[in-house]
Amino acid sequence: MWQLISAAFALLSACLSPALAQQPPQRGECLAMANAAPRAMPVAFQQAAAAAEVEITYAGHSTYFIDTPGGVRIATDYSGAYQVGRLPDVVTMNRAHSTHYSLNPDKRIPHVLHGWGEDGKPAIVSERIGDTFIRNVTTDIRRYFGDDSGADMIRDGNSIFIFEVAGLCIGHLGHLHHKLDDSHFAQIGRLDIVMVPIDGTYTMSLDGVSEITKRLRASVVLPMHRFATPLDEFMRLIGQQFEIDRRTERSLRISRDTLPSTPTVIILDGV
């Protein structure tokens, strides 16, 4: 009898193991919420659940530091050149050029997430680290620096990283080189805060990135890769539906409760 039970269990395990191994990465809550019908939330619950704050600091170029309520520190497009305070626990990187990544990051950084894959395969990031869920959406990059022809792209060579923490959906567009199609927007889902490159040349045109910004319609837009780009030109292109909030600080503390009611471009000038 026991032999029959053991044999049946072994057969069941053999059937289940490949299926478990092939399970897709877990879905983010922001993606699920973007696809779901609006839900009513009791007022009493809203008042009782005080939203935790996330601190976002602009370090320079395309590096933002995100400090979560649970004490996780994240740095975006991390090369090591832009450092604010203690070392991050998590770094994300893109490989357009060396100001967006490091192949030799400080060994004390426990989580190094590349926005590119190996052997021509796309990077797949889907990780829960502390109180933050981190995932990516791959995009293509130009093969040669300055090649703006749109030809000869490296497929899936860049990643848009999305950080889900404290009820917020935070996106970093990375070194974006082309327009996004419907499949990209579907994978991104809802964003409350988005970090957008506005150089207008090294990544993509201001017209192109403005169209993406308008479609994402995040509550907060944080420009990066700023260089000498005239901010008024970016504001003109994204339209009058966006407010502008220019601050002398380099950090922003924000929660779901304090998101602006009108989409707002926030400039952190304290670098």
Sequence and secondary structure as in RCSB ss.txt:
>XXXX:A:sequence
MWQLISAAFALLSACLSPALAQQPPQRGECLAMANAAPRAMPVAFQQAAAAAEVEITYAGHSTYFIDTPGGVRIA
TDYSGAYQVGRLPDVVTMNRAHSTHYSLNPDKRIPHVLHGWGEDGKPAIVSERIGDTFIRNVTTDIRRYFGDDSG
ADMIRDGNSIFIFEVAGLCIGHLGHLHHKLDDSHFAQIGRLDIVMVPIDGTYTMSLDGVSEITKRLRASVVLPMH
RFATPLDEFMRLIGQQFEIDRRTERSLRISRDTLPSTPTVIILDGV
>XXXX:A:secstr
 HHHHHHHHHHHHHHHHHHHHT      HHHHHHHS      HHHHHHS    EEEEEEETTEEEEE TTS EEE
SS  SSS  SS  SEEEE  SSGGG  SS  TT SEEEESS STT     EEEETTEEEEEEEEEEESSTT  SS
 SEEEEEEEEEEEEETTEEEEE  S  S   HHHHHHH   SEEEEE  SSSS  HHHHHHHHHHH  SEEEEES
 TT  HHHHHHHH TTSEEEEES SEEEE GGGS SS EEEEE   
